[in-house]
Amino acid sequence: MTEMADAERYLLLRAGDAFCALPLQQVRRVVRALTIHALPGAAPELLGLAEFAGEPLPVLDLGMLLGEASSAAAGSQVAGVTVVARIGDSEPPEIAGLAADEALEISALEMTRGTGASGRHGMVVGEALAGERHVTVLDLAAWKAA
């Protein structure tokens, strides 16, 4: 197996029926689903706050960000994992949790179609093939708060 550069390596995730790829350099940690505390009046994709490393962590519903039906519910353990990731382009970078059903594997991908920054919050940058599976490629550095 050839060695992959960080820029080409992605963490493949599943949220409901949707699959996505997150640049590995944006991933801080993958943990079992964190307990989430709902925030009244929050945006639909913001499930609420969890505690991570003694600090509050906003947790976003990855399925909703990908345009799927919600796969996680605030205050529950429906999602299988929380991906703690760097988000936005601020320095120092902010972190957020992404509630997903599964973290599948780390893989080298080539985009089959770039879209520029689009999708919800401008973080969808293209599509790629992971084996036979079409995946949406995300770049959380392109995050634009609503």
Residue frames as a rotation matrix with the C-alpha (Angstrom) as fourth column:
MET 1
0.582 0.813 0.000 0.00
0.813 -0.582 0.000 0.00
0.000 0.000 -1.000 0.00
THR 2
-0.266 -0.674 0.689 1.35
0.610 -0.671 -0.421 3.43
0.746 0.309 0.590 -0.88
GLU 3
-0.526 0.024 -0.850 1.60
0.764 -0.426 -0.484 6.13
-0.374 -0.904 0.206 1.74
MET 4
0.252 0.717 0.650 -1.08
0.844 -0.491 0.215 8.84
0.473 0.495 -0.729 1.48
ALA 5
-0.821 -0.441 0.363 -0.45
0.262 -0.855 -0.447 12.53
0.508 -0.272 0.817 2.09
ASP 6
-0.699 0.562 -0.442 -2.67
0.455 -0.128 -0.881 14.13
-0.552 -0.817 -0.166 4.75
ALA 7
-0.599 0.463 -0.653 -4.27
-0.606 -0.795 -0.008 16.36
-0.523 0.391 0.758 2.10
GLU 8
-0.516 0.381 -0.768 -5.59
-0.640 0.424 0.640 13.27
0.569 0.822 0.025 0.30
ARG 9
-0.844 0.145 -0.516 -6.79
0.369 0.855 -0.365 11.33
0.388 -0.499 -0.775 3.34
TYR 10
-0.354 0.834 0.424 -10.41
-0.690 -0.539 0.484 11.44
0.632 -0.121 0.766 4.43
LEU 11
-0.897 0.283 0.338 -12.51
-0.103 0.611 -0.785 9.97
-0.429 -0.740 -0.519 7.21
LEU 12
-0.673 0.713 -0.196 -15.55
-0.140 0.137 0.981 8.31
0.726 0.687 0.007 5.65
LEU 13
-0.875 0.450 0.178 -18.78
-0.230 -0.061 -0.971 8.73
-0.426 -0.891 0.157 7.62
ARG 14
-0.632 0.775 0.023 -22.35
0.447 0.339 0.828 7.53
0.634 0.533 -0.560 7.34
ALA 15
-0.847 0.527 -0.072 -25.38
-0.245 -0.505 -0.827 9.50
-0.473 -0.683 0.557 8.48
GLY 16
0.287 0.955 0.077 -28.59
-0.460 0.208 -0.864 7.67
-0.841 0.212 0.498 7.63
ASP 17
0.718 0.026 0.695 -28.39
0.521 0.643 -0.562 6.78
-0.461 0.766 0.448 3.94
ALA 18
0.921 -0.383 0.077 -25.83
-0.249 -0.728 -0.639 9.52
0.301 0.569 -0.765 3.20
PHE 19
0.512 -0.847 -0.140 -22.07
0.833 0.450 0.322 9.00
-0.209 -0.282 0.936 3.04
CYS 20
0.953 -0.245 0.180 -19.52
-0.177 -0.929 -0.325 11.76
0.246 0.278 -0.929 3.31
ALA 21
0.290 -0.938 -0.190 -15.79
0.871 0.341 -0.355 12.28
0.397 -0.062 0.916 3.47
LEU 22
1.000 -0.025 -0.009 -14.15
-0.016 -0.847 0.531 14.69
-0.021 -0.531 -0.847 5.92
PRO 23
0.373 -0.928 -0.003 -10.52
-0.252 -0.098 -0.963 15.76
0.893 0.360 -0.271 5.43
LEU 24
0.430 -0.209 -0.878 -8.50
0.700 0.692 0.178 13.91
0.571 -0.691 0.444 8.03
GLN 25
-0.652 -0.756 0.057 -6.58
0.560 -0.531 -0.636 17.01
0.511 -0.382 0.770 9.09
GLN 26
-0.371 0.597 0.711 -9.89
-0.528 -0.766 0.367 18.51
0.764 -0.240 0.599 10.30
VAL 27
0.601 0.607 -0.520 -10.66
0.012 0.643 0.765 15.54
0.799 -0.466 0.379 12.58
ARG 28
-0.095 -0.599 0.795 -9.54
-0.893 -0.302 -0.334 15.80
0.440 -0.742 -0.506 16.21
ARG 29
-0.883 -0.131 0.451 -11.16
-0.371 0.783 -0.499 12.68
-0.288 -0.608 -0.740 17.58
VAL 30
-0.199 0.853 -0.482 -13.91
-0.483 0.343 0.806 10.12
0.853 0.393 0.344 17.01
VAL 31
-0.921 -0.041 0.388 -15.75
-0.381 0.308 -0.872 9.06
-0.084 -0.950 -0.299 20.18
ARG 32
-0.602 0.796 -0.066 -18.86
0.791 0.605 0.092 7.09
0.114 0.003 -0.994 21.04
ALA 33
-0.013 0.689 0.725 -21.96
0.422 -0.653 0.629 9.26
0.907 0.314 -0.282 20.79
LEU 34
-0.947 -0.321 -0.025 -21.82
0.187 -0.482 -0.856 11.96
0.263 -0.815 0.516 23.45
THR 35
-0.123 0.905 -0.408 -24.82
0.964 0.011 -0.267 12.82
-0.237 -0.426 -0.873 25.62
ILE 36
-0.739 -0.065 0.671 -26.40
0.418 -0.825 0.380 15.90
0.529 0.561 0.636 24.11
HIS 37
-0.372 0.607 -0.702 -28.35
0.683 -0.332 -0.650 18.57
-0.628 -0.722 -0.291 25.99
ALA 38
0.059 0.513 0.856 -30.88
0.961 -0.262 0.090 20.38
0.270 0.818 -0.508 23.79
LEU 39
-0.850 -0.258 -0.460 -30.79
0.355 -0.925 -0.135 24.16
-0.391 -0.278 0.878 23.40
PRO 40
0.166 0.986 0.025 -34.26
0.732 -0.106 -0.673 25.72
-0.660 0.130 -0.740 23.10
GLY 41
0.798 0.286 -0.531 -34.60
-0.080 -0.822 -0.563 27.81
-0.598 0.492 -0.633 19.96
ALA 42
-0.260 -0.965 -0.025 -31.42
-0.229 0.037 0.973 26.45
-0.938 0.259 -0.230 18.32
ALA 43
-0.162 0.095 -0.982 -31.11
-0.986 -0.057 0.157 25.96
-0.042 0.994 0.103 14.56
PRO 44
0.792 0.610 0.018 -32.47
-0.609 0.792 -0.041 22.55
-0.039 0.021 0.999 13.47
GLU 45
0.554 -0.637 -0.536 -29.02
-0.020 0.634 -0.773 21.18
0.832 0.439 0.338 12.63
LEU 46
-0.514 -0.689 0.512 -27.69
-0.549 -0.195 -0.813 22.08
0.659 -0.699 -0.278 16.10
LEU 47
0.031 0.518 -0.855 -28.65
0.344 0.797 0.495 19.15
0.938 -0.310 -0.153 18.31
GLY 48
0.962 0.251 0.107 -27.36
0.000 -0.391 0.920 20.90
0.273 -0.885 -0.376 21.42
LEU 49
0.202 -0.916 0.347 -24.32
-0.866 -0.332 -0.374 20.90
0.457 -0.225 -0.860 23.68
ALA 50
0.818 -0.125 -0.561 -22.24
0.307 0.920 0.242 18.00
0.486 -0.370 0.791 24.96
GLU 51
0.735 -0.657 0.169 -19.24
-0.536 -0.409 0.739 17.96
-0.416 -0.634 -0.652 27.26
PHE 52
0.817 -0.576 -0.027 -15.87
0.412 0.615 -0.672 17.15
0.404 0.538 0.740 25.69
ALA 53
-0.189 -0.974 -0.126 -12.57
0.736 -0.056 -0.675 17.44
0.650 -0.221 0.727 27.58
GLY 54
-0.358 0.104 -0.928 -14.35
0.865 -0.337 -0.372 19.43
-0.351 -0.936 0.030 30.28
GLU 55
-0.857 0.050 -0.512 -15.62
-0.190 -0.956 0.224 22.05
-0.479 0.289 0.829 27.82
PRO 56
0.228 0.969 0.094 -19.00
-0.092 0.117 -0.989 22.59
-0.969 0.217 0.116 26.15
LEU 57
-0.873 -0.471 0.129 -19.09
0.030 0.212 0.977 21.25
-0.488 0.856 -0.171 22.59
PRO 58
0.019 0.887 -0.462 -21.81
-0.816 -0.253 -0.519 22.21
-0.577 0.387 0.719 20.09
VAL 59
-0.669 -0.164 0.725 -23.00
0.142 0.929 0.342 19.05
-0.730 0.332 -0.598 18.32
LEU 60
-0.298 0.490 -0.819 -24.39
-0.886 -0.461 0.047 19.24
-0.355 0.740 0.571 14.79
ASP 61
0.360 0.508 0.783 -26.56
-0.072 0.852 -0.519 16.64
-0.930 0.130 0.343 13.06
LEU 62
-0.673 -0.728 -0.132 -24.45
-0.217 0.024 0.976 15.46
-0.708 0.685 -0.174 10.12
GLY 63
-0.482 0.566 0.669 -27.48
0.811 0.577 0.095 13.97
-0.332 0.588 -0.737 8.38
MET 64
0.600 0.736 -0.315 -29.28
0.585 -0.672 -0.455 17.32
-0.546 0.088 -0.833 8.37
LEU 65
0.106 -0.646 -0.756 -26.15
-0.342 -0.738 0.582 19.09
-0.934 0.197 -0.299 7.13
LEU 66
-0.874 -0.440 0.206 -26.08
-0.017 0.450 0.893 16.65
-0.485 0.777 -0.401 4.21
GLY 67
-0.547 0.738 -0.395 -29.76
-0.824 -0.391 0.409 17.23
0.148 0.549 0.823 3.44
GLU 68
-0.611 0.331 -0.719 -30.93
0.200 0.943 0.265 13.93
0.766 0.018 -0.642 4.94
ALA 69
0.597 0.788 0.148 -33.60
-0.097 -0.113 0.989 13.44
0.796 -0.605 0.009 7.57
SER 70
0.137 -0.532 0.835 -32.28
-0.953 -0.302 -0.036 13.81
0.271 -0.791 -0.549 11.08
SER 71
0.195 -0.135 -0.971 -30.52
-0.022 0.990 -0.142 10.64
0.981 0.049 0.190 12.23
ALA 72
-0.688 -0.430 -0.585 -29.95
0.584 0.150 -0.798 11.82
0.431 -0.890 0.148 15.78
ALA 73
0.443 0.854 0.273 -32.21
0.377 -0.454 0.807 13.25
0.813 -0.255 -0.523 18.43
ALA 74
-0.223 -0.525 0.821 -31.18
-0.511 -0.654 -0.558 15.72
0.830 -0.544 -0.122 21.10
GLY 75
-0.011 0.144 0.989 -30.71
-0.998 0.065 -0.021 14.12
-0.067 -0.987 0.143 24.46
SER 76
0.885 0.340 0.317 -30.46
-0.326 0.940 -0.098 10.60
-0.331 -0.016 0.943 23.03
GLN 77
-0.176 -0.952 0.249 -27.77
-0.440 0.303 0.846 8.17
-0.881 0.039 -0.472 21.96
VAL 78
0.794 0.562 0.234 -29.28
-0.048 0.440 -0.897 7.44
-0.606 0.701 0.376 18.51
ALA 79
0.683 -0.631 -0.367 -26.15
-0.593 -0.187 -0.783 8.43
0.426 0.753 -0.502 16.59
GLY 80
0.852 -0.363 -0.376 -23.31
0.433 0.894 0.116 5.95
0.294 -0.262 0.919 16.94
VAL 81
-0.108 -0.965 -0.239 -20.39
0.994 -0.110 -0.005 8.36
-0.022 -0.238 0.971 17.03
THR 82
0.927 0.168 -0.335 -19.50
0.161 -0.986 -0.049 11.98
-0.339 -0.009 -0.941 17.57
VAL 83
0.203 -0.868 0.454 -16.70
0.928 0.022 -0.372 13.28
0.313 0.497 0.809 15.38
VAL 84
0.609 -0.130 -0.783 -14.91
0.361 -0.833 0.419 16.14
-0.707 -0.538 -0.460 17.11
ALA 85
0.152 -0.467 0.871 -13.65
0.987 0.019 -0.162 18.35
0.059 0.884 0.463 14.29
ARG 86
-0.668 -0.388 -0.634 -12.13
0.348 -0.917 0.195 21.73
-0.657 -0.091 0.748 13.52
ILE 87
0.164 0.825 0.541 -14.76
0.975 -0.053 -0.215 23.98
-0.149 0.563 -0.813 11.97
GLY 88
0.967 0.202 -0.153 -14.58
0.168 -0.963 -0.210 27.34
-0.190 0.178 -0.966 10.21
ASP 89
0.413 -0.852 0.323 -11.41
0.631 0.011 -0.776 29.21
0.657 0.524 0.542 9.35
SER 90
0.846 -0.079 0.527 -10.83
-0.367 -0.804 0.468 31.17
0.387 -0.590 -0.709 12.55
GLU 91
-0.060 -0.900 -0.432 -7.51
0.328 0.392 -0.860 31.08
0.943 -0.193 0.271 14.39
PRO 92
-0.867 -0.406 0.290 -7.32
-0.392 0.914 0.109 29.31
-0.309 -0.019 -0.951 16.70
PRO 93
-0.650 0.642 -0.407 -9.82
-0.254 0.322 0.912 26.97
0.716 0.696 -0.046 15.05
GLU 94
-0.151 0.710 0.688 -13.14
-0.976 0.002 -0.217 26.31
-0.156 -0.704 0.693 16.74
ILE 95
-0.983 -0.101 -0.156 -14.29
-0.129 0.976 0.175 22.76
0.134 0.192 -0.972 17.29
ALA 96
-0.049 0.991 0.125 -17.71
-0.995 -0.038 -0.093 21.16
-0.087 -0.129 0.988 16.99
GLY 97
-0.633 -0.050 0.772 -19.11
-0.148 0.987 -0.058 17.67
-0.759 -0.151 -0.633 17.16
LEU 98
-0.385 0.533 -0.754 -20.76
-0.881 0.031 0.472 15.96
0.275 0.846 0.457 14.22
ALA 99
-0.149 0.430 0.891 -23.31
-0.535 0.723 -0.438 13.31
-0.832 -0.541 0.123 15.20
ALA 100
-0.229 -0.007 -0.973 -23.05
-0.925 0.313 0.215 10.43
0.303 0.950 -0.078 12.72
ASP 101
0.826 0.558 0.072 -24.21
-0.559 0.800 0.217 6.84
0.064 -0.220 0.973 12.60
GLU 102
0.779 -0.588 0.219 -20.79
0.516 0.798 0.311 5.39
-0.357 -0.129 0.925 11.77
ALA 103
0.324 -0.815 -0.481 -17.17
-0.839 -0.482 0.252 6.27
-0.437 0.322 -0.840 11.17
LEU 104
0.967 0.251 -0.033 -16.29
-0.231 0.820 -0.523 3.78
-0.104 0.514 0.852 8.43
GLU 105
0.467 -0.858 0.215 -12.63
0.844 0.505 0.182 4.09
-0.265 0.097 0.959 7.47
ILE 106
0.272 -0.504 -0.820 -9.78
-0.294 -0.855 0.428 6.37
-0.916 0.124 -0.381 6.48
SER 107
0.379 -0.031 0.925 -9.31
0.768 0.568 -0.295 6.43
-0.516 0.823 0.239 2.74
ALA 108
-0.698 -0.542 -0.468 -7.49
0.071 -0.703 0.708 8.30
-0.713 0.461 0.529 -0.03
LEU 109
0.291 0.871 0.396 -10.00
0.690 0.096 -0.718 9.83
-0.663 0.481 -0.573 -2.42
GLU 110
-0.925 -0.372 0.074 -9.93
0.319 -0.655 0.685 11.79
-0.207 0.657 0.725 -5.63
MET 111
-0.226 0.884 -0.410 -12.84
-0.190 -0.453 -0.871 14.11
-0.955 -0.119 0.270 -6.23
THR 112
-0.473 0.173 0.864 -14.89
0.806 0.480 0.346 13.09
-0.354 0.860 -0.367 -9.25
ARG 113
0.081 0.516 0.853 -16.75
0.666 -0.664 0.339 16.38
0.741 0.541 -0.397 -9.28
GLY 114
-0.780 -0.333 -0.530 -15.98
0.614 -0.573 -0.544 19.61
-0.122 -0.749 0.651 -7.48
THR 115
0.219 0.941 0.258 -18.81
0.930 -0.281 0.236 21.98
0.294 0.188 -0.937 -6.67
GLY 116
-0.458 -0.315 0.831 -17.00
-0.080 -0.917 -0.391 24.87
0.886 -0.245 0.395 -5.06
ALA 117
-0.984 0.135 -0.116 -18.26
0.129 0.095 -0.987 25.66
-0.123 -0.986 -0.111 -1.56
SER 118
-0.440 0.898 -0.017 -21.97
-0.532 -0.245 0.811 24.91
0.724 0.366 0.585 -1.63
GLY 119
-0.174 0.475 -0.862 -24.64
0.547 0.775 0.317 23.10
0.819 -0.416 -0.395 0.28
ARG 120
0.834 0.546 -0.080 -25.83
0.332 -0.381 0.863 23.96
0.441 -0.746 -0.499 3.72
HIS 121
0.823 -0.489 -0.289 -23.35
0.019 -0.484 0.875 26.39
-0.567 -0.726 -0.389 5.34
GLY 122
0.740 -0.504 -0.445 -21.07
-0.660 -0.417 -0.625 26.25
0.129 0.756 -0.641 2.25
MET 123
0.062 -0.796 0.602 -19.11
-0.784 0.334 0.523 23.20
-0.617 -0.505 -0.604 3.35
VAL 124
0.583 0.125 0.803 -19.86
0.313 0.877 -0.364 20.77
-0.750 0.464 0.472 0.50
VAL 125
0.051 -0.686 -0.725 -16.92
-0.618 -0.592 0.517 20.95
-0.784 0.422 -0.455 -1.90
GLY 126
-0.342 -0.159 -0.926 -17.50
-0.915 0.279 0.290 17.99
0.212 0.947 -0.241 -4.19
GLU 127
0.788 0.541 0.293 -18.15
-0.569 0.822 0.016 14.32
-0.232 -0.179 0.956 -4.68
ALA 128
-0.382 -0.902 -0.201 -15.88
-0.924 0.375 0.074 11.29
0.009 0.214 -0.977 -4.81
LEU 129
0.583 0.449 -0.677 -16.03
-0.432 0.877 0.209 7.55
0.688 0.171 0.705 -5.24
ALA 130
-0.269 -0.583 0.767 -15.05
-0.944 0.317 -0.090 5.36
-0.191 -0.748 -0.636 -2.30
GLY 131
-0.751 0.050 0.659 -15.05
0.140 0.986 0.085 1.91
-0.646 0.156 -0.748 -3.87
GLU 132
-0.616 0.628 0.476 -18.52
0.713 0.186 0.676 1.65
0.336 0.756 -0.562 -5.42
ARG 133
0.194 0.731 -0.654 -20.01
0.951 -0.303 -0.057 4.26
-0.239 -0.611 -0.754 -3.08
HIS 134
-0.006 -0.097 0.995 -20.63
0.451 -0.889 -0.084 7.91
0.893 0.448 0.049 -3.97
VAL 135
0.029 -0.027 -0.999 -19.64
0.984 -0.176 0.034 10.21
-0.177 -0.984 0.022 -1.11
THR 136
0.831 0.215 0.514 -20.12
0.277 -0.960 -0.045 13.91
0.483 0.180 -0.857 -0.51
VAL 137
-0.171 -0.957 -0.236 -16.79
0.874 -0.037 -0.485 15.63
0.455 -0.289 0.842 0.21
LEU 138
0.873 0.474 -0.111 -16.91
0.452 -0.704 0.548 18.21
0.182 -0.529 -0.829 3.01
ASP 139
-0.360 -0.917 0.174 -14.52
0.608 -0.372 -0.701 20.96
0.708 -0.147 0.691 4.00
LEU 140
0.435 0.596 -0.675 -15.40
0.894 -0.199 0.401 22.28
0.104 -0.778 -0.620 7.45
ALA 141
-0.555 -0.670 -0.493 -12.94
0.662 -0.715 0.226 25.15
-0.504 -0.201 0.840 7.00
ALA 142
-0.858 0.278 0.433 -15.48
0.221 -0.561 0.798 26.56
0.464 0.780 0.420 4.50
TRP 143
-0.233 0.814 -0.532 -18.19
0.971 0.219 -0.090 26.62
0.043 -0.537 -0.842 7.21
LYS 144
-0.794 0.134 0.593 -20.32
-0.050 -0.987 0.155 29.76
0.606 0.094 0.790 7.09
ALA 145
-0.794 0.526 -0.303 -22.57
0.449 0.173 -0.877 30.33
-0.409 -0.832 -0.373 10.08
ALA 146
-0.250 0.803 0.541 -26.17
0.838 -0.101 0.536 31.03
0.485 0.587 -0.648 9.19
